[in-house]
């Protein structure tokens, strides 16, 4: 069975017809030629395929394309604006937060979503005073590590990733 959809990806509208069982990752890569998002484990365990849907982090390998019709999707290709890198992209370069680069698109999208979650006061397992309405969460190294734990890096670039996110977080 197929479905006609109107996907909004990186600020552009894309009419597509997809199989109702097709994942967002496959649609992005195979139909829209947006190959920044990578297929790692294809089971939602590595985070390599992370994109933003309405500003929230999702594993695109587990998300059916039909479930994101008429929602705003942002991939790593959509983070830069007017030719200027996103501050996280700049920080990843500055702190050498990548080695092979395969996980980097998912790391970047996840970090963008994580910064929004922390700013909105979403607690993590290591947030002190969970349950208290405390406003924005301070992103120290423990918070960053916990919040990014769904994104794996086989090369072990974690120190650079944490430092880059910490710099952007302030």
Contact map, one row per residue, 1 for C-alpha under 8 A:
11100000000000000011000000000000000000000000000000000000000000000000000000000000000000000000000000000000000000000000000000000000000000000000000000000000000000000000000000
11110000000000001111000000000000000000000000000000000000000000000000000000000000000000000000000000000000000000000000000000000000000000000000000000000000000000000000000000
11111000000000001111000000000000000000000000000000000000000000000100000000000000000000000000000000000000000000000000000000000000000000000000000000000000000000000000000000
01111100000000111100000000000000000000000000000000000000000000000000000000000000000000000000000000000000000000000000000000000000000000000000000000000000000000000000000000
00111110000000111100000000000000000000000000000000000000000000000100110000000000000000000000000000000000000000000000000000000000000000000000000000000000000000000000000000
00011111000011110000000000000000000000000000000000000000000000000000110000000000000000000000000000000000000000000000000000000000000000000000000000000000000000000000000000
00001111100011110000000000000000000000000000000000000000000000000001111110000000000000000000000000000000000000000000000000000000000000000000000000000000000000000000000000
00000111111111000000000000000000000000000000000000000000000000000000111110000000000000000000000000000000000000000000000000000000000000000000000000000000000000000000000000
00000011111111000000000000000000000000000000000000000000000000000000000111100100000000000000000000000000000000000000000000000000000000000000000000000000000000000000000000
00000001111100000000000000000000000000000000000000000000000000000000000111101110000000000000000000000000000000000000000000000000000000000000000000000000000000000000000000
00000001111110000000000000000000000000000000000000000000000000000000000101000100000000000000000000000000000000000000000000000000000000000000000000000000000000000000000000
00000001111111000000000000000000000000000000000000000000000000000000000000000000000000000000000000000000000000000000000000000000000000000000000000000000000000000000000000
00000111101111100000000000000000000000000000000000000000000000000000000000000000000000000000000000000000000000000000000000000000000000000000000000000000000000000000000000
00000111100111110000000000000000000000000000000000000000000000000000000000000000000000000000000000000000000000000000000000000000000000000000000000000000000000000000000000
00011110000011111000000000000000000000000000000000000000000000000000000000000000000000000000000000000000000000000000000000000000000000000000000000000000000000000000000000
00011110000001111100000000000000000000000000000000000000000000000000000000000000000000000000000000000000000000000000000000000000000000000000000000000000000000000000000000
01111000000000111110000000000000000000000000000000000000000000000000000000000000000000000000000000000000000000000000000000000000000000000000000000000000000000000000000000
01111000000000011111010000100000000000000000000000000000000000001100000000000000000000000000000000000000000000000000000000000000000000000000000000000000000000000000000000
11100000000000001111110000000000000000000000000000000000000000000000000000000000000000000000000000000000000000000000000000000000000000000000000000000000000000000000000000
11100000000000000111110000000000000000000000000000000000000000011100000000000000000000000000000000000000000000000000000000000000000000000000000000000000000000000000000000
00000000000000000011111000000000000000000000000000000000000000011000000000000000000000000000000000000000000000000000000000000000000000000000000000000000000000000000000000
00000000000000000111111101100000000000000000000000000000000000011100000000000000000000000000000000000000000000000000000000000000000000000000000000000000000000000000000000
00000000000000000000111111100000000000000000000000000000000111111000000000000000000000000000000000000000000000000000000000000000000000000000000000000000000000000000000000
00000000000000000000011111110000000000000000000000000000000111111000000000000000000000000000000000000000000000000000000000000000000000000000000000000000000000000000000000
00000000000000000000001111111000000011100000000010000000000110100000000000000000000000000000000000000000000000000000000000000000000000000000000000000000000000000000000000
00000000000000000000011111111110000000000000000000000000000010000000000000000000000000000000000000000000000000000000000000000000000000000000000000000000000000000000000000
00000000000000000100011111111111000000000000000000000000000000001000000000000000000000000000000000000000000000000000000000000000000000000000000000000000000000000000000000
00000000000000000000000111111111111010000000000000000000000000000000000000000000000000000000000000000000000000000000000000000000000000000000000000000000000000000000000000
00000000000000000000000011111111111110000000000000000000000000000000000000000000000000000000000000000000000000000000000000000000000000000000000000000000000000000000000000
00000000000000000000000001111111110000000000000000000000000000000000000000000000000000000000000000000000000000000000000000000000000000000000000000000000000000000000000000
00000000000000000000000001111111100000000000000000000000000000000000000000000000000000000000000000000000000000000000000000000000000000000000000000000000000000000000000000
00000000000000000000000000111111110000000000000000000000000000000000000000000000000000000000000000000000000000000000000000000000000000000000000000000000000000000000000000
00000000000000000000000000011111111000000000000000000000000000000000000000000000000000000000000000000000000000000000000000000000000000000000000000000000000000000000000000
00000000000000000000000000011101111110000000000000000000000000000000000000101000000000000000000000000000000000000000000000000000000000000000000000000000000000000000000000
00000000000000000000000000011000111111000000000000000000000000000000000000000000000000000000000000000000000000000000000000000000000000000000000000000000000000000000000000
00000000000000000000000000001000011111000000000000000000000000000000000000111000000000000000000000000000100000000000000000000000000000000000000000000000000000000000000000
00000000000000000000000010011000011111100000000111100000000000000000000000110000000000000000000000000000110000000000000000000000000000000000000000000000000000000000000000
00000000000000000000000010000000001111110000000110000000000000000000000000000000000000000000000000000110110000000000000000000000000000000000000000000000000000000000000000
00000000000000000000000010000000000011111100000110000000000010000000000000000000000000000000000000000000000000000000000000000000000000000000000000000000000000000000000000
00000000000000000000000000000000000001111100011110000000000000000000000000000000000000000000000000000000000000000000000000000000000000000000000000000000000000000000000000
00000000000000000000000000000000000000111111110000000000000000000000000000000000000000000000000000000000000000000000000000000000000000000000000000000000000000000000000000
00000000000000000000000000000000000000111111100000000000000011000000000000000000000000000000000000000000000000000000000000000000000000000000000000000000000000000000000000
00000000000000000000000000000000000000001111110000000000000011000000000000000000000000000000000000000000000000000000000000000000000000000000000000000000000000000000000000
00000000000000000000000000000000000000001111111000000000001011000000000000000000000000000000000000000000000000000000000000000000000000000000000000000000000000000000000000
00000000000000000000000000000000000000001111111000000000000000000000000000000000000000000000000000000000000000000000000000000000000000000000000000000110000000000000000000
00000000000000000000000000000000000000011011111110000000000000000000000000000000000000000000000000000000000000000000000000000000000000000000000000000111000000000000000000
00000000000000000000000000000000000000010001111111000000001000000000000000000000000000000000000000000010011000000000000000000000000000000000000000000111000000000000000000
00000000000000000000000000000000000011110000011111000000000000000000000000000000000000000000000000000111111000000000000000000000000000000000000000000011000000000000000000
00000000000000000000000010000000000011110000011111100000001110000000000000000000000000000000000000000000110000000000000000000000000000000000000000000000000000000000000000
00000000000000000000000000000000000010000000001111110000111100000000000000000000000000000000000000000000111011000000000000000000000000000000000000000000000000000000000000
00000000000000000000000000000000000010000000000011111000111100000000000011110000000000000000000000000000010011000000000000000000000000000000000000000000000000000000000000
00000000000000000000000000000000000000000000000001111111110000000000000111100000000000000000000000000000000011001000000000000000000000000000000000000000000000000000000000
00000000000000000000000000000000000000000000000000111111110000000001001111000000000000000000000000000000000000000000000000000000000000000000000000000000000000000000000000
00000000000000000000000000000000000000000000000000011111000000000000001111000000000000000000000000000000000000000000000000000000000000000000000000000000000000000000000000
00000000000000000000000000000000000000000000000000011111100000000000000111000000000000000000000000000000000000001001000000000000000000000000000000000000000000000000000000
00000000000000000000000000000000000000000000000000011111110000000000000000000000000000000000000000000000000000001000000000000000000000000000000000000000000000000000000000
00000000000000000000000000000000000000000000000001111011111000000000000000000000000000000000000000000000000011001100000000000000000000000000000000000000000000000000000000
00000000000000000000000000000000000000000000000001111001111100100000000000000000000000000000000000000000000000000000000000000000000000000000000000000000000000000000000000
00000000000000000000000000000000000000000001001011100000111111100000000000000000000000000000000000000000000000000000000000000000000000000000000000000000000000000000000000
00000000000000000000001110000000000000000000000011100000011111110000000000000000000000000000000000000000000000000000000000000000000000000000000000000000000000000000000000
00000000000000000000001111000000000000100111000010000000001111110000000000000000000000000000000000000000000000000000000000000000000000000000000000000000000000000000000000
00000000000000000000001100000000000000000111000000000000001111110000000000000000000000000000000000000000000000000000000000000000000000000000000000000000000000000000000000
00000000000000000000001110000000000000000000000000000000011111111010000000000000000000000000000000000000000000000000000000000000000000000000000000000000000000000000000000
00000000000000000001111100000000000000000000000000000000000111111111000000000000000000000000000000000000000000000000000000000000000000000000000000000000000000000000000000
00000000000000000101111100100000000000000000000000000000000000111111100000000000000000000000000000000000000000000000000000000000000000000000000000000000000000000000000000
00101000000000000101010000000000000000000000000000000000000000011111100000000000000000000000000000000000000000000000000000000000000000000000000000000000000000000000000000
00000000000000000000000000000000000000000000000000000000000000111111100000000000000000000000000000000000000000000000000000000000000000000000000000000000000000000000000000
00000010000000000000000000000000000000000000000000001000000000011111111110000000000000000000000000000000000000000000000000000000000000000000000000000000000000000000000000
00001111000000000000000000000000000000000000000000000000000000001111111000000000000000000000000000000000000000000000000000000000000000000000000000000000000000000000000000
00001111000000000000000000000000000000000000000000000000000000000001111100000000000000000000000000000000000000000000000000000000000000000000000000000000000000000000000000
00000011000000000000000000000000000000000000000000001100000000000001111110000000000000000000000000000000000000000000000000000000000000000000000000000000000000000000000000
00000011111000000000000000000000000000000000000000011110000000000001011111000000000000000000000000000000000000000000000000000000000000000000000000000000000000000000000000
00000011110000000000000000000000000000000000000000111110000000000001001111100000000000000000000000000000000000000000000000000000000000000000000000000000000000000000000000
00000000111000000000000000000000000000000000000000111110000000000000000111111110000000000000000000000000000000000000000000000000000000000000000000000000000000000000000000
00000000110000000000000000000000010110000000000000110000000000000000000011111110000000000000000000000000100010000000000000000000000000000000000000000000000000000000000000
00000000000000000000000000000000000110000000000000100000000000000000000001111111000000000000000000000000110110000000000000000000000000000000000000000000000000000000000000
00000000010000000000000000000000010100000000000000000000000000000000000001111111000000000000000000000000000000000000000000000000000000000000000000000000000000000000000000
00000000111000000000000000000000000000000000000000000000000000000000000001111111100000000000000000000000000000000000000000000000000000000000000000000000000000000000000000
00000000010000000000000000000000000000000000000000000000000000000000000001111111100011000000000000000000000000000000000000000000000000000000000000000000000000000000000000
00000000000000000000000000000000000000000000000000000000000000000000000000011111111111000000000000000000000000000000000000000000000000000000000000000000000000000000000000
00000000000000000000000000000000000000000000000000000000000000000000000000000111111111000000000000000000000000000000000000000000000000000000000000000000000000000000000000
00000000000000000000000000000000000000000000000000000000000000000000000000000001111100000000000000000000000000000000000000000000000000000000000000000000000000000000000000
00000000000000000000000000000000000000000000000000000000000000000000000000000001111110000000000000000000000000000000000000000000000000000000000000000000000000000000000000
00000000000000000000000000000000000000000000000000000000000000000000000000000001111111000000000000000000000000000000000000000000000000000000000000000000000000000000000000
00000000000000000000000000000000000000000000000000000000000000000000000000000011101111111100000000000000000000000000000000000000000000000000000000000000000000000000000000
00000000000000000000000000000000000000000000000000000000000000000000000000000011100111111100000000000000000000000000000000000000000000000000000000000000000000000000000000
00000000000000000000000000000000000000000000000000000000000000000000000000000000000011111110000000000000000000000000000000000000000000000000000000000000000000000000000100
00000000000000000000000000000000000000000000000000000000000000000000000000000000000011111111000000000000000100110000000000000000000000000000000000000000000000000001100100
00000000000000000000000000000000000000000000000000000000000000000000000000000000000011111111100000000000000100000000000000000000000000000000000000000000000000000000000000
00000000000000000000000000000000000000000000000000000000000000000000000000000000000011111111110000000000000000000000000000000000000000000000000000000000000000000000000000
00000000000000000000000000000000000000000000000000000000000000000000000000000000000000111111111010000000000000000000000000000000000000000000000000000000000000000001101100
00000000000000000000000000000000000000000000000000000000000000000000000000000000000000011111111111000000000000000000000000000000000000000000000000000000000000011001100000
00000000000000000000000000000000000000000000000000000000000000000000000000000000000000001111111111000000000000000000000000000000000000000000000000000000000000000000000000
00000000000000000000000000000000000000000000000000000000000000000000000000000000000000000111111110000000000000000000000000000000000000000000000000000000000000000001000000
00000000000000000000000000000000000000000000000000000000000000000000000000000000000000000011111110000000000000000000000000000000000000000000000000000000000000011011000000
00000000000000000000000000000000000000000000000000000000000000000000000000000000000000000001111111100000000000000000000000000000000000000000000000000000000010011000000000
00000000000000000000000000000000000000000000000000000000000000000000000000000000000000000011111111100000000000000000000000000000000000000000000000000000000011111001000000
00000000000000000000000000000000000000000000000000000000000000000000000000000000000000000001100111111001000000000000000000000000000000000000000000000000001010011000000000
00000000000000000000000000000000000000000000000000000000000000000000000000000000000000000000000111111000000000000000000000000000000000000000000000000000001010000000000000
00000000000000000000000000000000000000000000000000000000000000000000000000000000000000000000000001111100000000000000000000000000000000000000000000000000001000000000000000
00000000000000000000000000000000000000000000000000000000000000000000000000000000000000000000000001111111100000000000000000000000000000000000000000000000000000000000000000
00000000000000000000000000000000000001000000000100000000000000000000000000000000000000000000000000011111100000000000000000000000000000000000000000000000000000000000000000
00000000000000000000000000000000000001000000001100000000000000000000000000000000000000000000000000001111111000000000000000000000000000000000000000000011100000000000000000
00000000000000000000000000000000000000000000000100000000000000000000000000000000000000000000000001001111111100000000000000000000000000000000000000000000000000000000000000
00000000000000000000000000000000000111000000000111000000000000000000000000110000000000000000000000001111111110000000000000000000000000000000000000000000000000000000000000
00000000000000000000000000000000000011000000001111100000000000000000000000010000000000000000000000000011111111000000000000000000000000000000000000000010000000000000000000
00000000000000000000000000000000000000000000001101000000000000000000000000000000000000000000000000000011111111100000000000000000000000000000000000010010000000000000000000
00000000000000000000000000000000000000000000000000000000000000000000000000010000000000011000000000000001111111110000000000000000000000000000000000000000000000000000000000
00000000000000000000000000000000000000000000000001110000100000000000000000110000000000000000000000000000111111111000000000000000000000000000000000000000000000000000000000
00000000000000000000000000000000000000000000000001110000100000000000000000000000000000000000000000000000011111111100000000000000000000000000000000010010000000000000000000
00000000000000000000000000000000000000000000000000000000000000000000000000000000000000010000000000000000001111111110000000000000000000000000000000010000000000000000100000
00000000000000000000000000000000000000000000000000000000000000000000000000000000000000010000000000000000000111111111000000000000000000000000000000000000000000000000000000
00000000000000000000000000000000000000000000000000010011100000000000000000000000000000000000000000000000000011111111100000000000000000000000000000000000000000000000000000
00000000000000000000000000000000000000000000000000000000100000000000000000000000000000000000000000000000000001111111110000000000000000000000000000110000000000000000000000
00000000000000000000000000000000000000000000000000000000000000000000000000000000000000000000000000000000000000111111111000000000000000000000000000000000000000000000000010
00000000000000000000000000000000000000000000000000000010000000000000000000000000000000000000000000000000000000011111111100000000000000000000000000000000000000000000000000
00000000000000000000000000000000000000000000000000000000000000000000000000000000000000000000000000000000000000001111111111000000000000000000000000000000000000000000000000
00000000000000000000000000000000000000000000000000000000000000000000000000000000000000000000000000000000000000000111111111100000000000011110000000000000000000000000000000
00000000000000000000000000000000000000000000000000000000000000000000000000000000000000000000000000000000000000000011111111000000000000111000000000000000000000000000000000
00000000000000000000000000000000000000000000000000000000000000000000000000000000000000000000000000000000000000000001111111000000000000111000000000000000000000000000000000
00000000000000000000000000000000000000000000000000000000000000000000000000000000000000000000000000000000000000000000111111100000000011111000000000000000000000000000000000
00000000000000000000000000000000000000000000000000000000000000000000000000000000000000000000000000000000000000000000111111110000000000011000000000000000000000000000000000
00000000000000000000000000000000000000000000000000000000000000000000000000000000000000000000000000000000000000000000010011111110011000001000000000000000000000000000000000
00000000000000000000000000000000000000000000000000000000000000000000000000000000000000000000000000000000000000000000000001111110010000000000001001100000000000000000000000
00000000000000000000000000000000000000000000000000000000000000000000000000000000000000000000000000000000000000000000000000111110000000000000000001000000000000000000000000
00000000000000000000000000000000000000000000000000000000000000000000000000000000000000000000000000000000000000000000000000111111000000000000011001000000000000000000000000
00000000000000000000000000000000000000000000000000000000000000000000000000000000000000000000000000000000000000000000000000111111110000001000001000000000000000000000000000
00000000000000000000000000000000000000000000000000000000000000000000000000000000000000000000000000000000000000000000000000000111110000000000000000000000000000000000000000
00000000000000000000000000000000000000000000000000000000000000000000000000000000000000000000000000000000000000000000000000000011111100000000000000000000000000000000000000
00000000000000000000000000000000000000000000000000000000000000000000000000000000000000000000000000000000000000000000000000110011111100000000000000000000000000000000000000
00000000000000000000000000000000000000000000000000000000000000000000000000000000000000000000000000000000000000000000000000100000111110000000000000000000000000000000000000
00000000000000000000000000000000000000000000000000000000000000000000000000000000000000000000000000000000000000000000000000000000111111000000000000000000000000000000000000
00000000000000000000000000000000000000000000000000000000000000000000000000000000000000000000000000000000000000000000000010000000001111100000000000000000000000000000000000
00000000000000000000000000000000000000000000000000000000000000000000000000000000000000000000000000000000000000000000000010000000000111111000000000000000000000000000000000
00000000000000000000000000000000000000000000000000000000000000000000000000000000000000000000000000000000000000000000001110000000000011111000000000000000000000000000000000
00000000000000000000000000000000000000000000000000000000000000000000000000000000000000000000000000000000000000000000011111000000000001111100000000000000000000000000000000
00000000000000000000000000000000000000000000000000000000000000000000000000000000000000000000000000000000000000000000011111100010000001111110000000000000000000000000000000
00000000000000000000000000000000000000000000000000000000000000000000000000000000000000000000000000000000000000000000010000000000000000011111001000000000000000000000000000
00000000000000000000000000000000000000000000000000000000000000000000000000000000000000000000000000000000000000000000010000000000000000001111111100000000000000000000010010
00000000000000000000000000000000000000000000000000000000000000000000000000000000000000000000000000000000000000000000000000000000000000000111111100000000000000000000010000
00000000000000000000000000000000000000000000000000000000000000000000000000000000000000000000000000000000000000000000000000000000000000000011111110000000000000000110010000
00000000000000000000000000000000000000000000000000000000000000000000000000000000000000000000000000000000000000000000000000000100000000000011111111000000000000000000000000
00000000000000000000000000000000000000000000000000000000000000000000000000000000000000000000000000000000000000000000000000010110000000000111111111100000000000000000000000
00000000000000000000000000000000000000000000000000000000000000000000000000000000000000000000000000000000000000000000000000000000000000000011111111110000000000000100110000
00000000000000000000000000000000000000000000000000000000000000000000000000000000000000000000000000000000000000000000000000000000000000000000111111111000000000000100000000
00000000000000000000000000000000000000000000000000000000000000000000000000000000000000000000000000000000000000000000000000011100000000000000011111111000000000000000000000
00000000000000000000000000000000000000000000000000000000000000000000000000000000000000000000000000000000000000000100000000010000000000000000001111111100000000000000000000
00000000000000000000000000000000000000000000000000000000000000000000000000000000000000000000000000000000001001100100000000000000000000000000000111111110000000000000000000
00000000000000000000000000000000000000000000000000000000000000000000000000000000000000000000000000000000000000000000000000000000000000000000000011111111000000000000000000
00000000000000000000000000000000000000000000111000000000000000000000000000000000000000000000000000000000000000000000000000000000000000000000000000111111000000000000000000
00000000000000000000000000000000000000000000111100000000000000000000000000000000000000000000000000000010011001000000000000000000000000000000000000011111100000000000000000
00000000000000000000000000000000000000000000011100000000000000000000000000000000000000000000000000000010000000000000000000000000000000000000000000001111110000000000000000
00000000000000000000000000000000000000000000000000000000000000000000000000000000000000000000000000000010000000000000000000000000000000000000000000000011111111000000000000
00000000000000000000000000000000000000000000000000000000000000000000000000000000000000000000000000000000000000000000000000000000000000000000000000000001111100000000000000
00000000000000000000000000000000000000000000000000000000000000000000000000000000000000000000000001110000000000000000000000000000000000000000000000000000111110000000000000
00000000000000000000000000000000000000000000000000000000000000000000000000000000000000000000000000000000000000000000000000000000000000000000000000000000111111100000000000
00000000000000000000000000000000000000000000000000000000000000000000000000000000000000000000000111100000000000000000000000000000000000000000000000000000101111111000000000
00000000000000000000000000000000000000000000000000000000000000000000000000000000000000000000000010000000000000000000000000000000000000000000000000000000100111111100000000
00000000000000000000000000000000000000000000000000000000000000000000000000000000000000000000000010000000000000000000000000000000000000000000000000000000000111111110000000
00000000000000000000000000000000000000000000000000000000000000000000000000000000000000000001001111000000000000000000000000000000000000000000000000000000000011111111000000
00000000000000000000000000000000000000000000000000000000000000000000000000000000000000000001001111000000000000000000000000000000000000000000000000000000000011111111100000
00000000000000000000000000000000000000000000000000000000000000000000000000000000000000000000000000000000000000000000000000000000000000000000100110000000000001111111110000
00000000000000000000000000000000000000000000000000000000000000000000000000000000000000000000001000000000000000000000000000000000000000000000100000000000000000111111111000
00000000000000000000000000000000000000000000000000000000000000000000000000000000000000010011011010000000000000000000000000000000000000000000000000000000000000011111111100
00000000000000000000000000000000000000000000000000000000000000000000000000000000000000010011000000000000000000100000000000000000000000000000000100000000000000001111111110
00000000000000000000000000000000000000000000000000000000000000000000000000000000000000000000000000000000000000000000000000000000000000000011100100000000000000000111111111
00000000000000000000000000000000000000000000000000000000000000000000000000000000000000000010000000000000000000000000000000000000000000000000000000000000000000000011111111
00000000000000000000000000000000000000000000000000000000000000000000000000000000000000110010000000000000000000000000000000000000000000000000000000000000000000000001111111
00000000000000000000000000000000000000000000000000000000000000000000000000000000000000000000000000000000000000000010000000000000000000000010000000000000000000000000111111
00000000000000000000000000000000000000000000000000000000000000000000000000000000000000000000000000000000000000000000000000000000000000000000000000000000000000000000011111
